[in-house]
Amino acid sequence: MTEYSRSAKGSFTQAATGNNVAIYLPFQPTRINLTNYTAYGAFAQHGIPSATWDVQMGQGTAAVLLNSGATPTLITDQVTSNGFSTFAAGTALQLGAKQQIASIAKASPTVVTTASAHGYNVGDVVILEGLYQSATTGMPQMSGMLFQITAVGSTTTFTVTWNSNQSNYTALSASPTGAFVQKVLYPFLYLPGQNFITAINTTTGLITTTTNHNFVVGQQVAFRIPTLWGSTQLNSLPDNVIPGSPIYFYVSAVNSNTTFTVANFPAGVTAYTSNIAVASVPGLTPPQVVAVGDVNSGGFPYTGGNLYPSPAFPTFSGGVSTINGPAIQGAFVNNTRQGFVIGSGSAVTDASSHLSGTTSDVIFWQAFIDDISMP
């Protein structure tokens, strides 16, 4: 039967050895085939030229062909963890395992060091918690916000966009009790979503966010900034000129995935600061900028042409399409991201092999979902 079967295929070039690769599809596959074209052409030890997976094998597994030995011989093997896995966006934030934070030096941007290999990649979204060096010192000002990883320096370090090199911050060291980082598995449940603010240029109206803002030019946005952070004149309420009428701003430029400019930025806005005293952190609400929209299917205005492509996120570069149809520009889009992950797990007999390949490997994939699956 093929009435409800689906298939998809594609290719990519591996950016770095050890990276997991997420493939976004309008379905969750039940079968996956992988061909590492580079490994086929260069028959070298540790290479995995091809692999396959079936949902009945279980999540995180794979059946592979492995180039084994110093004088490679092609053998069969298995990946039993961090292999192929499928995913779908949930209805609430879902977090990965807690990882102990070993240290965070004062810097801008901020570099976090974990006590063991974190396994994160550039673009992953994480949440930090419990960043106290003592009861009255540390970096708890950064706790509870979502941060997009902008760089991975090593297996135990990563960088986020935040200025911790300020007077009210104290460096973390010696793995403080309760200081953890967790990966947010499905960070963009609704797009554009809520964005935490890391900086505001009160001269130019340039706003910097901690994750991909996913705004577009012409979009309405609203600010929610508690008093301690400054720049409260931007808040949507209260409106002292027209009481009860929210103050909204329009996006005039999308400067990058994490920066945008608003039009008609008012004069006299007080300076924004993230240099909050540690004593003020308990109960402190982080500063946010959110999209203003009145439909929840998102998309772009219908102009009589093709209905697709649908909106792609992030909006500045590297966007991946959703499967939403057209609607009012600037409104929220339900997260329809689903698909599968090609993990970097190793074959059982070769710890130096990687299912997802090594740097610059060209990899082709096929994914299928079948009408009927029988045990």
Secondary structure, DSSP 8 states (H G I E B T S, - for coil): --SS-EEEEEEEE--STT--EEEEESS--SEEEEEEHHHHHS--TT---EEEEEGGG-TTEEEEEEEETTTTEEEEEEEEEEEEEEEE--SS--B---EEEEEE-S-SSEEEEESS-----TT-EEEEE--BSSSS-B-GGGTT-EEEEEEEEETTEEEES----STT---B-S--TT-EEEEBSS--SEES-EEEEEEEETTTTEEEESS-----TT-EEEEE--GGGS-GGGBSS--SSSTT----EEEEEEEETTEEEESS--TT---------GGG-TT----EEEE--S-SB------SS---S--EESSSSS-EE-------TTS-EE---EEEEE----BTTBTT--TT-STT-EEEEEEEE-S----
